[in-house]
Each structure stands twice: as structure tokens, then as C-alpha cells.
Amino acid sequence: MSNRKQHAPEFKAKVALEALKGEATAAELASRFGVHPTMIHQWKRALLEGASGVFERGGKKNPEINEEQVKELHAKIVG
């Protein structure tokens, strides 16, 4: 039986951005947000790896959202 907690993408992004700032250690952030430091490292790495995708669309103001791609990326993040 799994007791894993599912975190919203917004929460993961918030924690990963805090980790990127470097103002607190992963242990401090883990204590503050109630998650394991390993998860923080994984979310930070996922954010860094996916950051270039923000700029790939060029000058489009309203990018199309591919729901299937969103599901695949979410599955990769969640593990």
C-alpha cells in the first residue's frame, strides 16, 4: 500500500525555484515544505532540464497546450 503524497506542479515549481535561489539548504527547504531533500533535488534538476523549453516557441504569445505532452512530462516529474 502506497502512502505517497501527490504534489501539485505549482508546489514543485515553487520548491525548485527556492532551491535554485540557494538561500537555504535542501534540508532547510525540506523541513519548511514537508518533503524529502531528495525530492527537492529531483524537482530542481527537472526544472533546470526543462527551462530551455520556455524559450523554444519563439515569438508566439498564446502557445498551444498539448494535453498528452503535459501528461507525459508530469509522469516524468512524478517518477
PyMOL Python script that loads the backbone (N, CA, C, O; Angstrom):
from pymol import cmd

cmd.read_pdbstr("""\
ATOM      1  N   MET A   1       0.844  -1.180   0.000  1.00  0.00           N
ATOM      2  CA  MET A   1       0.000   0.000   0.000  1.00  0.00           C
ATOM      3  C   MET A   1       0.887   1.241   0.000  1.00  0.00           C
ATOM      4  O   MET A   1       1.802   1.355   0.816  1.00  0.00           O
ATOM      5  N   SER A   2       0.622   2.148  -0.896  1.00  0.00           N
ATOM      6  CA  SER A   2       1.469   3.326  -1.051  1.00  0.00           C
ATOM      7  C   SER A   2       0.861   4.537  -0.351  1.00  0.00           C
ATOM      8  O   SER A   2      -0.322   4.844  -0.503  1.00  0.00           O
ATOM      9  N   ASN A   3       1.700   5.203   0.411  1.00  0.00           N
ATOM     10  CA  ASN A   3       1.255   6.412   1.100  1.00  0.00           C
ATOM     11  C   ASN A   3       1.910   7.644   0.497  1.00  0.00           C
ATOM     12  O   ASN A   3       2.053   8.661   1.175  1.00  0.00           O
ATOM     13  N   ARG A   4       2.311   7.568  -0.773  1.00  0.00           N
ATOM     14  CA  ARG A   4       2.985   8.680  -1.413  1.00  0.00           C
ATOM     15  C   ARG A   4       2.027   9.843  -1.602  1.00  0.00           C
ATOM     16  O   ARG A   4       0.875   9.667  -1.997  1.00  0.00           O
ATOM     17  N   LYS A   5       2.519  11.007  -1.316  1.00  0.00           N
ATOM     18  CA  LYS A   5       1.720  12.207  -1.483  1.00  0.00           C
ATOM     19  C   LYS A   5       1.960  12.783  -2.877  1.00  0.00           C
ATOM     20  O   LYS A   5       3.100  12.879  -3.332  1.00  0.00           O
ATOM     21  N   GLN A   6       0.900  13.155  -3.531  1.00  0.00           N
ATOM     22  CA  GLN A   6       0.986  13.766  -4.848  1.00  0.00           C
ATOM     23  C   GLN A   6       1.025  15.286  -4.673  1.00  0.00           C
ATOM     24  O   GLN A   6       0.127  15.874  -4.072  1.00  0.00           O
ATOM     25  N   HIS A   7       2.070  15.907  -5.203  1.00  0.00           N
ATOM     26  CA  HIS A   7       2.210  17.352  -5.081  1.00  0.00           C
ATOM     27  C   HIS A   7       1.835  18.009  -6.397  1.00  0.00           C
ATOM     28  O   HIS A   7       2.116  17.481  -7.473  1.00  0.00           O
ATOM     29  N   ALA A   8       1.199  19.162  -6.298  1.00  0.00           N
ATOM     30  CA  ALA A   8       0.802  19.905  -7.483  1.00  0.00           C
ATOM     31  C   ALA A   8       2.038  20.453  -8.199  1.00  0.00           C
ATOM     32  O   ALA A   8       3.031  20.785  -7.551  1.00  0.00           O
ATOM     33  N   PRO A   9       1.986  20.549  -9.510  1.00  0.00           N
ATOM     34  CA  PRO A   9       3.121  21.100 -10.258  1.00  0.00           C
ATOM     35  C   PRO A   9       3.529  22.493  -9.786  1.00  0.00           C
ATOM     36  O   PRO A   9       4.711  22.837  -9.802  1.00  0.00           O
ATOM     37  N   GLU A  10       2.555  23.289  -9.368  1.00  0.00           N
ATOM     38  CA  GLU A  10       2.850  24.637  -8.885  1.00  0.00           C
ATOM     39  C   GLU A  10       3.694  24.586  -7.618  1.00  0.00           C
ATOM     40  O   GLU A  10       4.612  25.385  -7.436  1.00  0.00           O
ATOM     41  N   PHE A  11       3.367  23.626  -6.735  1.00  0.00           N
ATOM     42  CA  PHE A  11       4.115  23.451  -5.499  1.00  0.00           C
ATOM     43  C   PHE A  11       5.550  23.024  -5.808  1.00  0.00           C
ATOM     44  O   PHE A  11       6.503  23.551  -5.234  1.00  0.00           O
ATOM     45  N   LYS A  12       5.690  22.057  -6.730  1.00  0.00           N
ATOM     46  CA  LYS A  12       7.016  21.566  -7.104  1.00  0.00           C
ATOM     47  C   LYS A  12       7.861  22.699  -7.685  1.00  0.00           C
ATOM     48  O   LYS A  12       9.044  22.827  -7.371  1.00  0.00           O
ATOM     49  N   ALA A  13       7.246  23.513  -8.529  1.00  0.00           N
ATOM     50  CA  ALA A  13       7.970  24.627  -9.137  1.00  0.00           C
ATOM     51  C   ALA A  13       8.409  25.625  -8.070  1.00  0.00           C
ATOM     52  O   ALA A  13       9.529  26.135  -8.111  1.00  0.00           O
ATOM     53  N   LYS A  14       7.539  25.895  -7.133  1.00  0.00           N
ATOM     54  CA  LYS A  14       7.859  26.836  -6.055  1.00  0.00           C
ATOM     55  C   LYS A  14       9.053  26.345  -5.245  1.00  0.00           C
ATOM     56  O   LYS A  14       9.976  27.109  -4.961  1.00  0.00           O
ATOM     57  N   VAL A  15       9.030  25.065  -4.875  1.00  0.00           N
ATOM     58  CA  VAL A  15      10.114  24.493  -4.076  1.00  0.00           C
ATOM     59  C   VAL A  15      11.408  24.477  -4.883  1.00  0.00           C
ATOM     60  O   VAL A  15      12.469  24.822  -4.362  1.00  0.00           O
ATOM     61  N   ALA A  16      11.326  24.074  -6.162  1.00  0.00           N
ATOM     62  CA  ALA A  16      12.515  24.023  -7.019  1.00  0.00           C
ATOM     63  C   ALA A  16      13.123  25.406  -7.203  1.00  0.00           C
ATOM     64  O   ALA A  16      14.346  25.550  -7.198  1.00  0.00           O
ATOM     65  N   LEU A  17      12.289  26.418  -7.365  1.00  0.00           N
ATOM     66  CA  LEU A  17      12.800  27.783  -7.502  1.00  0.00           C
ATOM     67  C   LEU A  17      13.482  28.244  -6.220  1.00  0.00           C
ATOM     68  O   LEU A  17      14.509  28.922  -6.270  1.00  0.00           O
ATOM     69  N   GLU A  18      12.924  27.884  -5.090  1.00  0.00           N
ATOM     70  CA  GLU A  18      13.563  28.219  -3.809  1.00  0.00           C
ATOM     71  C   GLU A  18      14.936  27.548  -3.721  1.00  0.00           C
ATOM     72  O   GLU A  18      15.898  28.145  -3.239  1.00  0.00           O
ATOM     73  N   ALA A  19      15.014  26.308  -4.188  1.00  0.00           N
ATOM     74  CA  ALA A  19      16.290  25.586  -4.164  1.00  0.00           C
ATOM     75  C   ALA A  19      17.297  26.256  -5.097  1.00  0.00           C
ATOM     76  O   ALA A  19      18.483  26.341  -4.778  1.00  0.00           O
ATOM     77  N   LEU A  20      16.825  26.726  -6.241  1.00  0.00           N
ATOM     78  CA  LEU A  20      17.711  27.396  -7.190  1.00  0.00           C
ATOM     79  C   LEU A  20      18.268  28.698  -6.635  1.00  0.00           C
ATOM     80  O   LEU A  20      19.395  29.083  -6.948  1.00  0.00           O
ATOM     81  N   LYS A  21      17.488  29.365  -5.822  1.00  0.00           N
ATOM     82  CA  LYS A  21      17.954  30.619  -5.231  1.00  0.00           C
ATOM     83  C   LYS A  21      19.201  30.406  -4.390  1.00  0.00           C
ATOM     84  O   LYS A  21      20.070  31.276  -4.331  1.00  0.00           O
ATOM     85  N   GLY A  22      19.290  29.259  -3.745  1.00  0.00           N
ATOM     86  CA  GLY A  22      20.462  28.943  -2.937  1.00  0.00           C
ATOM     87  C   GLY A  22      20.522  29.656  -1.600  1.00  0.00           C
ATOM     88  O   GLY A  22      21.569  29.673  -0.952  1.00  0.00           O
ATOM     89  N   GLU A  23      19.421  30.241  -1.185  1.00  0.00           N
ATOM     90  CA  GLU A  23      19.399  30.955   0.089  1.00  0.00           C
ATOM     91  C   GLU A  23      19.228  30.009   1.279  1.00  0.00           C
ATOM     92  O   GLU A  23      19.484  30.391   2.421  1.00  0.00           O
ATOM     93  N   ALA A  24      18.795  28.780   1.010  1.00  0.00           N
ATOM     94  CA  ALA A  24      18.604  27.785   2.063  1.00  0.00           C
ATOM     95  C   ALA A  24      19.073  26.434   1.535  1.00  0.00           C
ATOM     96  O   ALA A  24      19.058  26.189   0.328  1.00  0.00           O
ATOM     97  N   THR A  25      19.486  25.568   2.441  1.00  0.00           N
ATOM     98  CA  THR A  25      19.919  24.236   2.038  1.00  0.00           C
ATOM     99  C   THR A  25      18.702  23.378   1.715  1.00  0.00           C
ATOM    100  O   THR A  25      17.570  23.722   2.054  1.00  0.00           O
ATOM    101  N   ALA A  26      18.961  22.256   1.052  1.00  0.00           N
ATOM    102  CA  ALA A  26      17.872  21.335   0.730  1.00  0.00           C
ATOM    103  C   ALA A  26      17.217  20.826   2.010  1.00  0.00           C
ATOM    104  O   ALA A  26      16.002  20.635   2.056  1.00  0.00           O
ATOM    105  N   ALA A  27      18.021  20.608   3.044  1.00  0.00           N
ATOM    106  CA  ALA A  27      17.478  20.140   4.320  1.00  0.00           C
ATOM    107  C   ALA A  27      16.552  21.184   4.943  1.00  0.00           C
ATOM    108  O   ALA A  27      15.500  20.844   5.485  1.00  0.00           O
ATOM    109  N   GLU A  28      16.941  22.438   4.865  1.00  0.00           N
ATOM    110  CA  GLU A  28      16.104  23.511   5.410  1.00  0.00           C
ATOM    111  C   GLU A  28      14.799  23.628   4.619  1.00  0.00           C
ATOM    112  O   GLU A  28      13.723  23.786   5.197  1.00  0.00           O
ATOM    113  N   LEU A  29      14.909  23.550   3.298  1.00  0.00           N
ATOM    114  CA  LEU A  29      13.707  23.616   2.465  1.00  0.00           C
ATOM    115  C   LEU A  29      12.810  22.406   2.715  1.00  0.00           C
ATOM    116  O   LEU A  29      11.586  22.534   2.747  1.00  0.00           O
ATOM    117  N   ALA A  30      13.413  21.241   2.890  1.00  0.00           N
ATOM    118  CA  ALA A  30      12.638  20.030   3.163  1.00  0.00           C
ATOM    119  C   ALA A  30      11.843  20.183   4.448  1.00  0.00           C
ATOM    120  O   ALA A  30      10.681  19.786   4.523  1.00  0.00           O
ATOM    121  N   SER A  31      12.471  20.754   5.441  1.00  0.00           N
ATOM    122  CA  SER A  31      11.790  20.970   6.712  1.00  0.00           C
ATOM    123  C   SER A  31      10.657  21.989   6.558  1.00  0.00           C
ATOM    124  O   SER A  31       9.567  21.809   7.101  1.00  0.00           O
ATOM    125  N   ARG A  32      10.933  23.051   5.817  1.00  0.00           N
ATOM    126  CA  ARG A  32       9.938  24.109   5.640  1.00  0.00           C
ATOM    127  C   ARG A  32       8.729  23.639   4.833  1.00  0.00           C
ATOM    128  O   ARG A  32       7.593  23.981   5.160  1.00  0.00           O
ATOM    129  N   PHE A  33       8.972  22.848   3.768  1.00  0.00           N
ATOM    130  CA  PHE A  33       7.890  22.447   2.878  1.00  0.00           C
ATOM    131  C   PHE A  33       7.358  21.047   3.146  1.00  0.00           C
ATOM    132  O   PHE A  33       6.371  20.635   2.536  1.00  0.00           O
ATOM    133  N   GLY A  34       7.998  20.311   4.051  1.00  0.00           N
ATOM    134  CA  GLY A  34       7.495  18.983   4.402  1.00  0.00           C
ATOM    135  C   GLY A  34       7.722  17.919   3.344  1.00  0.00           C
ATOM    136  O   GLY A  34       6.892  17.027   3.169  1.00  0.00           O
ATOM    137  N   VAL A  35       8.833  18.005   2.643  1.00  0.00           N
ATOM    138  CA  VAL A  35       9.182  16.990   1.644  1.00  0.00           C
ATOM    139  C   VAL A  35      10.611  16.514   1.896  1.00  0.00           C
ATOM    140  O   VAL A  35      11.363  17.151   2.634  1.00  0.00           O
ATOM    141  N   HIS A  36      10.975  15.401   1.286  1.00  0.00           N
ATOM    142  CA  HIS A  36      12.312  14.846   1.467  1.00  0.00           C
ATOM    143  C   HIS A  36      13.312  15.627   0.611  1.00  0.00           C
ATOM    144  O   HIS A  36      12.974  16.027  -0.503  1.00  0.00           O
ATOM    145  N   PRO A  37      14.530  15.853   1.102  1.00  0.00           N
ATOM    146  CA  PRO A  37      15.535  16.586   0.332  1.00  0.00           C
ATOM    147  C   PRO A  37      15.808  15.982  -1.053  1.00  0.00           C
ATOM    148  O   PRO A  37      16.109  16.711  -1.999  1.00  0.00           O
ATOM    149  N   THR A  38      15.705  14.668  -1.171  1.00  0.00           N
ATOM    150  CA  THR A  38      15.913  14.024  -2.467  1.00  0.00           C
ATOM    151  C   THR A  38      14.894  14.518  -3.488  1.00  0.00           C
ATOM    152  O   THR A  38      15.229  14.734  -4.653  1.00  0.00           O
ATOM    153  N   MET A  39      13.654  14.695  -3.048  1.00  0.00           N
ATOM    154  CA  MET A  39      12.622  15.199  -3.962  1.00  0.00           C
ATOM    155  C   MET A  39      12.962  16.612  -4.423  1.00  0.00           C
ATOM    156  O   MET A  39      12.758  16.957  -5.587  1.00  0.00           O
ATOM    157  N   ILE A  40      13.471  17.412  -3.524  1.00  0.00           N
ATOM    158  CA  ILE A  40      13.847  18.777  -3.879  1.00  0.00           C
ATOM    159  C   ILE A  40      14.934  18.754  -4.948  1.00  0.00           C
ATOM    160  O   ILE A  40      14.877  19.521  -5.910  1.00  0.00           O
ATOM    161  N   HIS A  41      15.915  17.885  -4.784  1.00  0.00           N
ATOM    162  CA  HIS A  41      16.984  17.783  -5.787  1.00  0.00           C
ATOM    163  C   HIS A  41      16.427  17.329  -7.136  1.00  0.00           C
ATOM    164  O   HIS A  41      16.842  17.832  -8.180  1.00  0.00           O
ATOM    165  N   GLN A  42      15.490  16.380  -7.118  1.00  0.00           N
ATOM    166  CA  GLN A  42      14.894  15.897  -8.366  1.00  0.00           C
ATOM    167  C   GLN A  42      14.081  16.993  -9.051  1.00  0.00           C
ATOM    168  O   GLN A  42      14.163  17.159 -10.268  1.00  0.00           O
ATOM    169  N   TRP A  43      13.308  17.731  -8.284  1.00  0.00           N
ATOM    170  CA  TRP A  43      12.496  18.795  -8.856  1.00  0.00           C
ATOM    171  C   TRP A  43      13.378  19.913  -9.407  1.00  0.00           C
ATOM    172  O   TRP A  43      13.087  20.485 -10.457  1.00  0.00           O
ATOM    173  N   LYS A  44      14.445  20.215  -8.696  1.00  0.00           N
ATOM    174  CA  LYS A  44      15.383  21.245  -9.150  1.00  0.00           C
ATOM    175  C   LYS A  44      16.016  20.818 -10.475  1.00  0.00           C
ATOM    176  O   LYS A  44      16.108  21.614 -11.409  1.00  0.00           O
ATOM    177  N   ARG A  45      16.448  19.567 -10.550  1.00  0.00           N
ATOM    178  CA  ARG A  45      17.066  19.057 -11.775  1.00  0.00           C
ATOM    179  C   ARG A  45      16.059  19.084 -12.935  1.00  0.00           C
ATOM    180  O   ARG A  45      16.412  19.468 -14.050  1.00  0.00           O
ATOM    181  N   ALA A  46      14.818  18.682 -12.679  1.00  0.00           N
ATOM    182  CA  ALA A  46      13.778  18.690 -13.713  1.00  0.00           C
ATOM    183  C   ALA A  46      13.520  20.114 -14.199  1.00  0.00           C
ATOM    184  O   ALA A  46      13.325  20.343 -15.393  1.00  0.00           O
ATOM    185  N   LEU A  47      13.520  21.057 -13.279  1.00  0.00           N
ATOM    186  CA  LEU A  47      13.308  22.459 -13.649  1.00  0.00           C
ATOM    187  C   LEU A  47      14.438  22.959 -14.537  1.00  0.00           C
ATOM    188  O   LEU A  47      14.198  23.621 -15.546  1.00  0.00           O
ATOM    189  N   LEU A  48      15.662  22.642 -14.160  1.00  0.00           N
ATOM    190  CA  LEU A  48      16.810  23.082 -14.950  1.00  0.00           C
ATOM    191  C   LEU A  48      16.816  22.438 -16.336  1.00  0.00           C
ATOM    192  O   LEU A  48      17.127  23.100 -17.326  1.00  0.00           O
ATOM    193  N   GLU A  49      16.477  21.160 -16.409  1.00  0.00           N
ATOM    194  CA  GLU A  49      16.467  20.459 -17.687  1.00  0.00           C
ATOM    195  C   GLU A  49      15.350  20.955 -18.603  1.00  0.00           C
ATOM    196  O   GLU A  49      15.509  20.955 -19.823  1.00  0.00           O
ATOM    197  N   GLY A  50      14.235  21.372 -18.034  1.00  0.00           N
ATOM    198  CA  GLY A  50      13.106  21.806 -18.837  1.00  0.00           C
ATOM    199  C   GLY A  50      13.035  23.304 -19.060  1.00  0.00           C
ATOM    200  O   GLY A  50      12.157  23.782 -19.779  1.00  0.00           O
ATOM    201  N   ALA A  51      13.939  24.047 -18.456  1.00  0.00           N
ATOM    202  CA  ALA A  51      13.867  25.510 -18.537  1.00  0.00           C
ATOM    203  C   ALA A  51      14.033  26.023 -19.960  1.00  0.00           C
ATOM    204  O   ALA A  51      13.406  27.018 -20.324  1.00  0.00           O
ATOM    205  N   SER A  52      14.857  25.377 -20.771  1.00  0.00           N
ATOM    206  CA  SER A  52      15.074  25.861 -22.132  1.00  0.00           C
ATOM    207  C   SER A  52      13.801  25.768 -22.964  1.00  0.00           C
ATOM    208  O   SER A  52      13.642  26.507 -23.935  1.00  0.00           O
ATOM    209  N   GLY A  53      12.895  24.871 -22.595  1.00  0.00           N
ATOM    210  CA  GLY A  53      11.638  24.729 -23.314  1.00  0.00           C
ATOM    211  C   GLY A  53      10.762  25.972 -23.247  1.00  0.00           C
ATOM    212  O   GLY A  53       9.903  26.176 -24.104  1.00  0.00           O
ATOM    213  N   VAL A  54      10.974  26.784 -22.254  1.00  0.00           N
ATOM    214  CA  VAL A  54      10.196  28.017 -22.117  1.00  0.00           C
ATOM    215  C   VAL A  54      10.462  28.948 -23.294  1.00  0.00           C
ATOM    216  O   VAL A  54       9.583  29.707 -23.703  1.00  0.00           O
ATOM    217  N   PHE A  55      11.664  28.888 -23.830  1.00  0.00           N
ATOM    218  CA  PHE A  55      12.064  29.809 -24.881  1.00  0.00           C
ATOM    219  C   PHE A  55      12.018  29.196 -26.277  1.00  0.00           C
ATOM    220  O   PHE A  55      12.353  29.878 -27.244  1.00  0.00           O
ATOM    221  N   GLU A  56      11.621  27.954 -26.414  1.00  0.00           N
ATOM    222  CA  GLU A  56      11.618  27.285 -27.704  1.00  0.00           C
ATOM    223  C   GLU A  56      10.528  27.760 -28.645  1.00  0.00           C
ATOM    224  O   GLU A  56      10.686  27.627 -29.858  1.00  0.00           O
ATOM    225  N   ARG A  57       9.478  28.284 -28.168  1.00  0.00           N
ATOM    226  CA  ARG A  57       8.334  28.635 -29.003  1.00  0.00           C
ATOM    227  C   ARG A  57       8.518  29.954 -29.756  1.00  0.00           C
ATOM    228  O   ARG A  57       7.645  30.349 -30.529  1.00  0.00           O
ATOM    229  N   GLY A  58       9.611  30.617 -29.545  1.00  0.00           N
ATOM    230  CA  GLY A  58       9.857  31.860 -30.265  1.00  0.00           C
ATOM    231  C   GLY A  58       8.930  32.967 -29.833  1.00  0.00           C
ATOM    232  O   GLY A  58       8.766  33.208 -28.637  1.00  0.00           O
ATOM    233  N   GLY A  59       8.319  33.646 -30.787  1.00  0.00           N
ATOM    234  CA  GLY A  59       7.507  34.812 -30.502  1.00  0.00           C
ATOM    235  C   GLY A  59       6.036  34.545 -30.309  1.00  0.00           C
ATOM    236  O   GLY A  59       5.259  35.497 -30.235  1.00  0.00           O
ATOM    237  N   LYS A  60       5.613  33.299 -30.224  1.00  0.00           N
ATOM    238  CA  LYS A  60       4.195  33.016 -30.025  1.00  0.00           C
ATOM    239  C   LYS A  60       3.730  33.564 -28.690  1.00  0.00           C
ATOM    240  O   LYS A  60       4.377  33.367 -27.661  1.00  0.00           O
ATOM    241  N   LYS A  61       2.605  34.253 -28.721  1.00  0.00           N
ATOM    242  CA  LYS A  61       2.077  34.801 -27.480  1.00  0.00           C
ATOM    243  C   LYS A  61       1.159  33.807 -26.777  1.00  0.00           C
ATOM    244  O   LYS A  61       1.123  33.766 -25.547  1.00  0.00           O
ATOM    245  N   ASN A  62       0.422  33.014 -27.531  1.00  0.00           N
ATOM    246  CA  ASN A  62      -0.501  32.044 -26.963  1.00  0.00           C
ATOM    247  C   ASN A  62      -0.126  30.648 -27.436  1.00  0.00           C
ATOM    248  O   ASN A  62      -0.713  30.141 -28.393  1.00  0.00           O
ATOM    249  N   PRO A  63       0.850  30.015 -26.776  1.00  0.00           N
ATOM    250  CA  PRO A  63       1.255  28.679 -27.220  1.00  0.00           C
ATOM    251  C   PRO A  63       0.138  27.662 -27.007  1.00  0.00           C
ATOM    252  O   PRO A  63      -0.630  27.752 -26.048  1.00  0.00           O
ATOM    253  N   GLU A  64       0.063  26.692 -27.920  1.00  0.00           N
ATOM    254  CA  GLU A  64      -0.915  25.626 -27.777  1.00  0.00           C
ATOM    255  C   GLU A  64      -0.456  24.679 -26.682  1.00  0.00           C
ATOM    256  O   GLU A  64       0.737  24.419 -26.526  1.00  0.00           O
ATOM    257  N   ILE A  65      -1.410  24.174 -25.935  1.00  0.00           N
ATOM    258  CA  ILE A  65      -1.090  23.235 -24.869  1.00  0.00           C
ATOM    259  C   ILE A  65      -1.461  21.843 -25.346  1.00  0.00           C
ATOM    260  O   ILE A  65      -2.627  21.557 -25.618  1.00  0.00           O
ATOM    261  N   ASN A  66      -0.472  20.993 -25.444  1.00  0.00           N
ATOM    262  CA  ASN A  66      -0.679  19.615 -25.848  1.00  0.00           C
ATOM    263  C   ASN A  66      -0.904  18.798 -24.580  1.00  0.00           C
ATOM    264  O   ASN A  66       0.035  18.526 -23.832  1.00  0.00           O
ATOM    265  N   GLU A  67      -2.148  18.412 -24.347  1.00  0.00           N
ATOM    266  CA  GLU A  67      -2.503  17.715 -23.114  1.00  0.00           C
ATOM    267  C   GLU A  67      -1.742  16.402 -22.954  1.00  0.00           C
ATOM    268  O   GLU A  67      -1.366  16.029 -21.843  1.00  0.00           O
ATOM    269  N   GLU A  68      -1.516  15.704 -24.065  1.00  0.00           N
ATOM    270  CA  GLU A  68      -0.781  14.438 -23.985  1.00  0.00           C
ATOM    271  C   GLU A  68       0.655  14.673 -23.530  1.00  0.00           C
ATOM    272  O   GLU A  68       1.188  13.917 -22.717  1.00  0.00           O
ATOM    273  N   GLN A  69       1.274  15.724 -24.059  1.00  0.00           N
ATOM    274  CA  GLN A  69       2.642  16.052 -23.671  1.00  0.00           C
ATOM    275  C   GLN A  69       2.699  16.461 -22.194  1.00  0.00           C
ATOM    276  O   GLN A  69       3.642  16.102 -21.489  1.00  0.00           O
ATOM    277  N   VAL A  70       1.720  17.192 -21.739  1.00  0.00           N
ATOM    278  CA  VAL A  70       1.657  17.595 -20.338  1.00  0.00           C
ATOM    279  C   VAL A  70       1.588  16.361 -19.439  1.00  0.00           C
ATOM    280  O   VAL A  70       2.265  16.296 -18.412  1.00  0.00           O
ATOM    281  N   LYS A  71       0.770  15.386 -19.827  1.00  0.00           N
ATOM    282  CA  LYS A  71       0.652  14.158 -19.041  1.00  0.00           C
ATOM    283  C   LYS A  71       1.985  13.406 -19.014  1.00  0.00           C
ATOM    284  O   LYS A  71       2.392  12.908 -17.964  1.00  0.00           O
ATOM    285  N   GLU A  72       2.666  13.319 -20.163  1.00  0.00           N
ATOM    286  CA  GLU A  72       3.949  12.627 -20.223  1.00  0.00           C
ATOM    287  C   GLU A  72       4.987  13.313 -19.339  1.00  0.00           C
ATOM    288  O   GLU A  72       5.717  12.648 -18.604  1.00  0.00           O
ATOM    289  N   LEU A  73       5.054  14.634 -19.410  1.00  0.00           N
ATOM    290  CA  LEU A  73       6.026  15.373 -18.600  1.00  0.00           C
ATOM    291  C   LEU A  73       5.708  15.241 -17.114  1.00  0.00           C
ATOM    292  O   LEU A  73       6.609  15.093 -16.288  1.00  0.00           O
ATOM    293  N   HIS A  74       4.429  15.295 -16.786  1.00  0.00           N
ATOM    294  CA  HIS A  74       4.040  15.151 -15.395  1.00  0.00           C
ATOM    295  C   HIS A  74       4.448  13.774 -14.873  1.00  0.00           C
ATOM    296  O   HIS A  74       4.923  13.647 -13.744  1.00  0.00           O
ATOM    297  N   ALA A  75       4.262  12.745 -15.700  1.00  0.00           N
ATOM    298  CA  ALA A  75       4.630  11.388 -15.307  1.00  0.00           C
ATOM    299  C   ALA A  75       6.132  11.294 -15.066  1.00  0.00           C
ATOM    300  O   ALA A  75       6.568  10.589 -14.155  1.00  0.00           O
ATOM    301  N   LYS A  76       6.933  11.997 -15.876  1.00  0.00           N
ATOM    302  CA  LYS A  76       8.382  12.001 -15.700  1.00  0.00           C
ATOM    303  C   LYS A  76       8.769  12.687 -14.396  1.00  0.00           C
ATOM    304  O   LYS A  76       9.669  12.230 -13.692  1.00  0.00           O
ATOM    305  N   ILE A  77       8.094  13.775 -14.079  1.00  0.00           N
ATOM    306  CA  ILE A  77       8.394  14.528 -12.864  1.00  0.00           C
ATOM    307  C   ILE A  77       8.028  13.711 -11.640  1.00  0.00           C
ATOM    308  O   ILE A  77       8.809  13.614 -10.694  1.00  0.00           O
ATOM    309  N   VAL A  78       6.843  13.127 -11.659  1.00  0.00           N
ATOM    310  CA  VAL A  78       6.358  12.361 -10.513  1.00  0.00           C
ATOM    311  C   VAL A  78       7.184  11.098 -10.336  1.00  0.00           C
ATOM    312  O   VAL A  78       7.390  10.635  -9.214  1.00  0.00           O
ATOM    313  N   GLY A  79       7.648  10.551 -11.428  1.00  0.00           N
ATOM    314  CA  GLY A  79       8.521   9.385 -11.342  1.00  0.00           C
ATOM    315  C   GLY A  79       7.772   8.146 -11.535  1.00  0.00           C
ATOM    316  O   GLY A  79       8.352   7.061 -11.494  1.00  0.00           O
TER     317      GLY A  79
END
""", "prot")
cmd.dss("prot")
cmd.show_as("cartoon", "prot")
cmd.util.cbc("prot")
cmd.orient("prot")
